[in-house]
Amino acid sequence: MACVFALYNQVLGWGLTYNFIVALVRKIQPAGNEIAVGFLYTAERKIFHFLEYGILTFFLYRAFRGQKGKGWAEKWAVRAGATAGGCGLLEEFSQVFIPGRHASVLDWMIDVTGVFAALGILSVYYKKRHMRAMALAAKQNKPSFMRALFLKRPFDIALSSLGILLSSPLWLFFGLLIRLQDRGPVFYAQERVGKNGRIFKALKFRSMIRDAEKGQGPVQAVEDDPRITKIGRILRATAMDELPQLLNIFKGDMSFVGPRALRPNEKEVHGDKENEAIEEIPGYKERHAVRPGLTGLTQVYLPGETPRRKKFRYDLLYIRRRSFWLDLKLMALSFWITFRGKWESRGEKV
């Protein structure tokens, strides 16, 4: 394509096009000056290049995508845009060797705006088609685990960055209290199950005694759990023990809102102290269709000791109904619960 551009400019584009525009301007406006001729000539050239780069980007995107899927994919768009933009750069470079021509970075930037226009149109088209498919699935009462939340990840990155910066004094304060309490480690890294079952390390302020799970494995905390320290009770009541998970949100392991991140091989403790593997509870696998959250529908509306079966039903309800506005509502309620210190309440939190 770069060679075609250079050939067009040299053989067809320059003299013929320029003379045609001069004749047109003189016929319409006899008093027309060279500025008007130059403006029209430049506009004709740039519009032509704009369209050519846009068409090139479209075909490149389709070629890179191949049979790998029908939806919008950023990685294919980046490849197509980079290839088309590189083609434009090669075209500008080739002009250096054509007598009477010169290369220009500004010309290249104007030309490749067609690349961004084409990618923007493709993005809007595929996302609208996706939304139509989701609306059709909703009308047919089919649960959808792929509702478009295009603002969710950028929002998580921006808010987690701000949260880490603003909460840094609290990290020092709570870290000092935990250290002075029993000289043990400040942080506690736990393995958690993330999106699509991927295991990641969740970072928390330590709220239990050292070696709290020695001999029994991962077990959910219960009311008046003797393993929880004095500082730990304050941290858990205000959810400050999970403040370091802002790093997990920033990395992409978690989101601000979603199902709670569970531990692999965790046990459900019944009233008679009988243990049950949570993997065997209905809804366990389905809830991993999205990133786990620092807060969520289950965390806000259900007490901590609610049976897992009911919690998982709330998680699946959130996945079906989730939206950006629901996330904002749950985050606002979470701040209110933290302010009141009700996260460990066995009754209603809101």
SVG drawing of the C-alpha trace seen along z (x, -y; Angstrom):
<svg xmlns="http://www.w3.org/2000/svg" viewBox="-38 -39 54 72">
<polyline fill="none" stroke="black" stroke-width="0.4" points="0.0,0.0 2.9,-2.4 4.3,-1.7 0.9,-2.3 0.6,-5.6 4.0,-6.8 3.2,-5.6 -0.2,-7.4 1.3,-10.6 4.1,-10.6 2.2,-9.4 -1.4,-10.4 -1.8,-12.7 0.3,-15.7 0.1,-17.5 -3.3,-16.3 -5.0,-16.9 -3.4,-20.3 -4.3,-21.5 -7.9,-20.3 -8.4,-22.1 -6.8,-25.3 -9.3,-25.2 -12.2,-24.6 -11.3,-27.5 -10.8,-29.9 -14.2,-28.9 -16.1,-29.3 -14.2,-32.3 -12.1,-34.0 -10.5,-36.1 -9.6,-33.0 -6.0,-33.1 -3.3,-30.6 -4.3,-30.2 -7.8,-28.8 -6.2,-26.5 -3.7,-25.2 -6.3,-24.6 -8.6,-22.6 -5.7,-20.7 -4.5,-19.7 -8.0,-18.8 -8.4,-16.5 -5.2,-14.7 -5.9,-14.3 -9.4,-13.1 -8.2,-10.5 -5.4,-9.3 -7.9,-9.4 -10.2,-7.0 -7.4,-4.7 -5.9,-4.3 -9.3,-3.6 -10.1,-0.9 -6.6,0.6 -7.2,0.7 -10.5,2.4 -9.1,5.2 -6.1,5.6 -8.4,5.9 -10.5,8.6 -7.3,10.4 -5.8,10.4 -9.1,11.5 -9.5,14.4 -11.8,17.0 -10.8,16.3 -14.1,14.7 -16.9,12.4 -16.6,9.7 -14.4,6.7 -10.8,7.4 -8.4,4.7 -5.3,6.8 -6.4,7.2 -7.2,3.5 -3.7,2.6 -2.1,4.9 -4.2,3.5 -3.6,-0.1 0.1,0.3 0.5,2.0 -1.5,-0.7 0.3,-3.5 3.6,-1.9 2.5,-1.7 1.8,-5.5 5.2,-6.1 6.9,-4.1 4.9,-6.1 6.2,-9.4 9.7,-8.0 9.5,-7.0 8.6,-10.5 12.1,-11.6 13.4,-9.9 10.9,-11.5 12.1,-14.7 10.3,-17.8 8.7,-16.0 9.4,-16.1 8.3,-14.0 6.4,-15.5 5.5,-14.2 2.4,-16.5 1.3,-14.9 1.7,-11.5 -0.4,-12.4 -3.2,-13.8 -3.1,-10.8 -3.4,-8.1 -6.4,-9.8 -8.2,-7.4 -6.7,-4.6 -8.3,-5.8 -11.6,-6.6 -11.8,-3.1 -11.0,-1.5 -13.5,-3.7 -16.3,-2.8 -15.4,0.9 -15.4,0.7 -18.8,-1.0 -20.3,1.5 -19.1,4.6 -20.2,3.2 -23.6,2.2 -24.0,5.7 -23.0,7.2 -25.5,5.1 -28.3,6.1 -27.4,9.8 -27.5,9.2 -30.9,7.5 -32.2,10.4 -30.9,12.9 -32.6,10.8 -35.9,10.9 -35.6,14.7 -34.9,14.8 -31.5,16.3 -28.8,15.4 -25.9,13.5 -22.5,13.5 -21.0,11.1 -22.9,7.9 -20.9,5.0 -19.4,2.8 -16.9,0.8 -16.3,-1.7 -15.6,0.9 -11.9,1.7 -10.8,-1.9 -12.8,-3.0 -11.1,-0.3 -7.7,-1.5 -8.3,-5.2 -10.1,-4.7 -7.6,-2.1 -4.7,-4.4 -6.3,-7.3 -7.3,-5.1 -3.7,-3.8 -2.4,-7.4 -5.0,-8.8 -4.9,-5.8 -1.2,-5.5 -1.2,-7.2 -3.6,-4.5 -1.3,-1.8 1.4,-3.1 -0.9,-3.5 -2.5,0.0 0.8,1.6 2.4,0.1 -0.5,1.3 -0.4,4.8 3.4,4.9 3.2,3.7 0.5,6.1 2.4,9.4 5.5,8.6 4.1,10.7 4.0,9.9 1.8,6.9 0.5,8.4 -1.0,11.7 -1.0,13.1 -3.8,15.6 -4.4,17.6 -7.8,16.7 -9.8,17.9 -10.2,15.2 -11.9,14.9 -12.1,18.2 -10.7,20.0 -7.3,18.4 -5.4,18.4 -3.9,15.2 -2.4,13.8 -4.7,11.5 -2.9,9.1 -4.6,8.2 -3.7,6.7 -3.2,9.6 -6.3,9.8 -5.7,13.2 -3.0,14.7 0.0,16.3 -0.5,19.8 -4.3,19.4 -5.1,22.2 -2.4,24.7 -3.8,28.2 -7.3,27.3 -6.7,25.6 -8.7,22.7 -12.0,22.3 -14.3,19.3 -14.3,17.2 -17.3,17.4 -18.8,15.2 -16.4,14.6 -13.7,16.5 -10.8,16.9 -8.3,16.6 -9.1,12.9 -6.8,10.4 -8.1,7.3 -6.8,5.0 -8.1,7.5 -11.7,7.1 -11.5,3.4 -10.0,4.0 -12.6,6.5 -15.6,4.5 -14.5,1.5 -13.2,3.7 -9.8,2.0 -8.1,5.4 -8.9,5.5 -7.3,2.1 -4.2,3.7 -6.4,5.4 -6.4,2.0 -3.2,3.4 -5.0,6.4 -7.6,4.2 -4.9,2.1 -3.2,5.2 -6.5,6.6 -6.9,9.6 -10.0,8.1 -12.6,5.4 -14.2,3.0 -17.5,4.8 -18.1,8.5 -18.5,11.8 -16.2,12.3 -12.9,13.9 -12.9,17.3 -10.0,19.5 -9.2,22.7 -10.2,25.8 -12.1,23.7 -14.6,25.5 -18.1,24.4 -18.7,24.7 -22.3,25.8 -24.0,25.3 -23.0,28.8 -19.3,28.0 -19.6,30.3 -17.3,29.2 -18.3,29.2 -16.1,28.3 -17.4,25.1 -16.6,26.5 -19.5,28.9 -22.0,26.1 -24.2,25.2 -23.2,21.9 -19.5,22.1 -18.1,22.3 -20.6,19.9 -19.6,17.0 -16.1,17.1 -17.3,15.7 -16.4,12.2 -13.6,10.7 -14.1,11.1 -14.8,7.9 -13.8,6.0 -17.5,5.5 -20.7,6.7 -24.3,7.6 -23.7,10.5 -21.2,8.7 -23.6,5.7 -26.9,7.4 -26.1,10.7 -24.5,11.3 -21.1,13.1 -22.5,16.4 -25.2,16.8 -24.9,20.3 -22.9,20.4 -25.8,21.6 -27.7,18.4 -24.5,16.3 -23.9,17.9 -27.5,17.2 -26.9,13.5 -23.6,13.7 -25.3,15.1 -28.1,12.5 -25.4,9.7 -23.8,11.3 -27.1,11.3 -28.1,7.8 -24.8,6.0 -24.3,2.5 -22.1,-0.4 -24.8,-2.2 -25.4,0.8 -21.7,0.9 -21.7,-2.8 -24.7,-2.1 -23.0,0.9 -19.8,-1.1 -21.8,-4.0 -23.5,-1.5 -20.1,0.1 -18.7,-3.3 -21.7,-3.7 -21.2,-0.3 -17.5,-1.0 -18.4,-4.4 -20.8,-2.6 -18.4,0.3 -21.1,2.9 -19.2,5.3 -19.0,8.0 -22.7,7.5 -24.8,10.6 -27.9,8.6 -28.7,6.1 -25.8,3.9 -27.8,1.2"/>
</svg>
